[in-house]
């Protein structure tokens, strides 16, 4: 592997088509596509300031680096990334990628990030301003994660999340086969139109959660007082520790809680309209 150390690059495609490079203390200044169409790249203690530095890259490791806001859309159409101990200030990262592992990474401007990605693993990752995060992505494993940003995980498939704090309006819309363990989920309209969403020991807040769901499962979850009008037109099996402020027109299945502020069953309930609502 060729070592490039203490160098600066700029302009258009300065390292285009390179293979087997180890970059140490390198700065990539303004320009475009510094490492386009490359493979087997390691970047350590590097700074990326220009647009699109890693496109169509096959196999790369990024350690202790910084992507400034000017490095927007930095990692697209690539495979097999390992990123650790890195600050990503650039927006619109990670598009149409396969094989992403992030550990100890902060992304303070994560808007429109992780679209159409697969085989994603996150550990000790923090994101903010993360509107439309993870659109149409699949095969995701997340642990020890904090997120602020709306409309996240829409249309995702095969997701497992543990020990996380997610503050997101409209999270998990239209998802399939998502399981969340031991996490806090804050935001309005959680999980609408999802299929096989499974929440285990989670705390839920925000109005009208978990409506229009199919095959929803809740195990030993808790609800905030503002989590009202829950479960409309959903089929579900739910056990809730504590009270639910209000339940409205669940379609089928069962709900068990310590109590209910209000249960609303009206003429708008959908067939088969046979959900069993019980109190401990």
C-alpha positions in Angstrom: 0.0 0.0 0.0 1.4 3.4 -1.0 1.8 5.9 1.8 0.9 9.6 1.1 1.7 11.7 4.2 1.5 15.5 5.0 0.3 16.4 1.5 -2.4 18.8 0.2 -4.6 18.4 -2.9 -7.2 20.5 -4.6 -8.9 21.0 -7.9 -10.6 18.3 -10.0 -10.0 14.5 -9.4 -6.4 14.8 -8.0 -6.3 11.1 -7.0 -8.8 9.7 -9.6 -8.6 6.0 -10.2 -6.1 5.3 -7.4 -5.8 2.0 -5.6 -4.1 0.7 -2.5 -3.4 4.1 -0.9 -2.8 5.0 2.8 -3.4 8.8 3.3 -2.1 10.2 6.6 -2.4 13.9 7.6 -3.7 14.8 4.1 -5.9 17.8 3.3 -8.2 17.8 0.3 -9.1 21.4 -0.5 -11.9 22.8 -2.6 -12.5 20.9 -5.8 -14.5 17.8 -6.9 -14.1 14.0 -6.8 -10.7 13.7 -5.2 -10.8 9.9 -4.9 -13.4 8.9 -7.5 -13.3 5.3 -8.8 -10.8 4.1 -6.3 -10.3 1.0 -4.2 -8.6 -0.1 -1.0 -8.1 3.3 0.4 -7.2 4.2 4.0 -7.5 7.8 5.3 -6.2 8.7 8.7 -6.1 12.2 10.4 -7.3 13.7 7.1 -9.4 16.7 6.3 -11.8 16.8 3.4 -13.0 20.2 2.2 -14.0 19.6 -1.5 -17.2 18.1 -2.9 -17.8 14.4 -3.6 -14.4 13.1 -2.4 -15.4 9.4 -2.3 -17.6 8.3 -5.2 -17.6 4.8 -6.7 -15.0 3.6 -4.1 -14.7 -0.2 -3.4 -13.3 -0.8 0.1 -12.1 2.1 2.3 -11.3 2.9 5.9 -11.6 6.4 7.4 -10.2 7.0 10.8 -10.1 10.2 12.9 -11.0 12.5 9.9 -13.0 15.6 9.4 -15.5 16.3 6.5 -16.2 20.0 6.5 -19.5 21.5 5.2 -17.9 22.0 1.8 -17.4 18.2 1.4 -21.1 17.7 0.7 -22.3 14.5 -0.7 -19.0 13.0 0.1 -19.6 9.2 0.1 -21.9 7.9 -2.7 -22.2 4.8 -4.8 -19.5 3.0 -2.9 -19.0 -0.3 -1.0 -17.5 -1.6 2.2 -16.8 1.5 4.3 -15.4 1.4 7.9 -15.5 4.9 9.5 -14.4 5.5 13.1 -13.8 8.5 15.4 -14.8 11.0 12.7 -16.6 14.3 12.5 -18.9 14.7 9.5 -20.1 18.3 9.1 -21.0 17.8 5.4 -24.7 17.2 4.5 -26.2 14.6 2.3 -23.7 11.8 3.1 -23.9 8.1 2.2 -26.1 7.4 -0.8 -26.7 4.1 -2.6 -24.0 2.4 -0.6 -23.6 -1.3 0.5 -21.6 -2.2 3.6 -21.3 0.7 6.0 -19.8 0.5 9.5 -19.7 3.7 11.6 -18.3 3.8 15.2 -17.8 6.9 17.3 -19.0 9.2 14.6 -20.8 12.6 14.9 -22.9 14.0 12.1 -24.3 17.4 13.2 -26.0 18.1 9.8 -27.4 14.8 8.8 -30.2 16.0 6.5 -31.0 13.6 3.6 -28.3 11.1 4.8 -28.2 7.3 4.3 -30.6 7.0 1.3 -30.9 3.7 -0.5 -28.1 2.1 1.6 -27.9 -1.6 2.7 -25.9 -3.6 5.3 -25.4 -0.7 7.7 -24.0 -0.9 11.2 -23.9 2.1 13.6 -22.4 2.1 17.1 -22.0 5.2 19.3 -23.2 7.5 16.6 -24.9 10.9 17.1 -26.8 12.8 14.4 -28.7 16.1 14.4 -30.8 18.0 11.8 -31.4 14.6 10.4 -34.6 15.2 8.4 -35.3 12.3 6.0 -32.6 10.1 7.4 -32.3 6.5 6.1 -34.9 6.8 3.3 -35.4 3.4 1.5 -32.5 1.7 3.3 -32.4 -1.9 4.5 -30.5 -4.4 6.7 -29.6 -1.9 9.4 -28.2 -2.7 12.9 -27.9 0.2 15.4 -26.7 0.4 19.0 -26.0 3.3 21.3 -27.4 6.0 19.0 -28.8 9.5 19.4 -30.8 11.2 16.7 -32.6 14.5 16.3 -34.4 15.0 13.0 -37.8 14.3 11.5 -39.2 11.8 8.9 -36.5 9.2 9.7 -36.3 5.6 8.6 -39.2 6.0 6.1 -39.7 2.9 3.9 -36.8 1.0 5.6 -36.7 -2.8 5.7 -35.1 -5.2 8.2 -33.9 -2.8 11.0 -32.8 -3.6 14.5 -32.2 -0.7 17.0 -31.0 -1.0 20.6 -30.3 1.4 23.5 -31.0 4.5 21.5 -32.8 7.9 21.8 -34.7 8.9 18.6 -36.4 12.3 18.5 -38.2 12.3 15.2 -41.7 13.3 13.9 -43.0 10.7 11.5 -40.4 8.0 12.3 -40.7 4.5 10.8 -43.5 5.4 8.3 -44.1 2.6 5.8 -41.4 0.3 7.3 -41.3 -3.4 7.3 -39.7 -5.7 9.9 -38.3 -3.1 12.3 -37.5 -4.1 15.9 -36.5 -1.5 18.6 -35.2 -2.5 22.0 -34.7 -0.4 25.2 -35.0 2.9 23.5 -36.8 6.3 23.8 -39.0 7.3 20.8 -40.1 10.9 20.8 -42.2 12.6 18.1 -45.6 12.7 16.6 -47.2 10.0 14.3 -44.8 7.3 15.2 -44.8 4.2 12.9 -47.8 5.0 10.7 -48.4 2.5 7.9 -45.7 0.1 9.2 -45.7 -3.6 8.9 -44.4 -5.9 11.6 -43.0 -3.1 13.8 -41.9 -4.6 17.1 -41.1 -2.4 20.2 -39.6 -3.9 23.3 -39.2 -2.0 26.6 -39.4 1.3 24.8 -40.8 4.7 26.0 -43.1 6.4 23.5 -44.1 10.0 23.4 -45.9 12.3 20.9 -49.5 12.4 19.7 -51.2 9.7 17.6 -48.6 7.0 17.8 -48.7 3.7 16.0 -51.7 4.2 13.8 -52.5 2.3 10.6 -50.0 -0.4 11.5 -50.2 -4.1 10.5 -49.0 -6.8 12.9 -47.7 -4.3 15.4 -46.1 -5.8 18.6 -45.4 -3.9 21.9 -43.7 -5.7 24.8 -43.5 -3.9 28.2 -43.5 -0.4 26.7 -44.4 2.8 28.5 -46.4 5.8 27.2 -45.9 9.5 27.9 -49.0 11.5 28.8 -48.9 13.2 25.4 -49.0 9.9 23.5 -52.8 10.1 22.9 -55.2 8.7 20.3 -53.0 5.6 19.9 -53.4 2.6 17.6 -56.1 3.9 15.2 -56.8 1.3 12.5 -54.0 -1.0 13.7 -53.8 -4.7 14.2 -51.6 -5.3 17.2 -50.6 -7.2 20.3 -49.5 -4.7 23.0 -48.5 -5.0 26.7 -48.0 -1.5 28.2 -46.7 -0.8 31.7 -48.6 2.1 33.1 -51.5 4.0 31.6 -52.3 5.1 28.0 -53.9 8.5 27.7 -56.3 7.5 25.0 -56.8 4.6 22.5 -58.8 5.2 19.4 -60.5 2.6 17.1 -57.9 -0.2 17.0 -58.8 -2.6 14.2 -57.9 -6.0 15.8 -55.7 -7.9 18.2 -55.3 -7.1 21.9 -54.1 -4.3 24.3 -53.2 -4.8 27.9 -52.3 -1.8 30.1 -52.6 -0.7 33.7 -55.2 1.8 32.7 -56.7 4.1 30.0 -57.6 7.7 30.2 -60.1 7.2 27.4 -61.1 4.4 25.0 -62.7 5.8 21.8 -64.7 3.4 19.7 -66.9 5.1 17.2 -68.6 4.6 13.8 -65.3 5.0 12.0 -63.7 1.8 13.3 -62.5 -0.6 10.6 -63.5 -4.2 10.4 -63.1 -6.7 12.0 -63.3 -4.2 14.9 -62.6 -7.0 17.4 -59.6 -5.7 19.4 -59.7 -6.8 23.0 -58.7 -4.0 25.4 -57.9 -5.2 28.9 -56.8 -3.6 32.2 -54.4 -5.4 34.5 
